Amino acid sequence: MSGVWVFKNGVVRLVENPGADALQGPTRRKVLVHPSTNQVVTSYEVLEGILTSKGWERCYEDPEYLQFRKTTTIHLISLPKDFNKFKSMHIYDIMVKNPNEFEVRDAQ
């Protein structure tokens, strides 16, 4: 995961590869894959099915985000409500909190 962390209006976010388009051409989009089923996460419905099978529970506390928690850990996965805003930082967050359960691949 490369990029620059930007702090703006009290929020820290990762700007991935700033200026990379000018230097390297178009960047490849990444996708999240559940390797045991070889299923690509193409929607939150698919992701929710995989996560609930792994012991994650859906939280309904914040209407701005789609959130999952695992009662056996302190982990919380927060995702934007709109799947089109699902970015690499969300993919890596899911991977870190679910070791050996997901892979990141280049989109076809």
C-alpha positions, 0 to 999 in steps of 0.5 A: 500500500503506497501513497501519502497520508493527508490530514484535512478538516480533522480527517486523515485519509490515504491518497494512493500514488499521488501523481502516478497517473502522470508518471506510469499511465493508468493504475490497475484497480484491485479487487478483494477475493475470497480464495477458498471459494474463488469469489470476487467481492463485487457487492456488499451483499457478497462481502456480508455473506463471507464476513458473517460466515467468519463470525462477523456481525453487522452493526447498525449504530451509524447510518453513515457507514456499513459496519461489522464487528467481531465479538471475540476481538476489538476489531471494527470494519467500517465501510462507506455506504456506497460500494462505488466508494469502496477503495484499496484502504478498505480492502487492506483493512478487511485483509488485516482483520481477517488474515488468510481469509482474503486476497487482493488481486488486480482487476481483470 
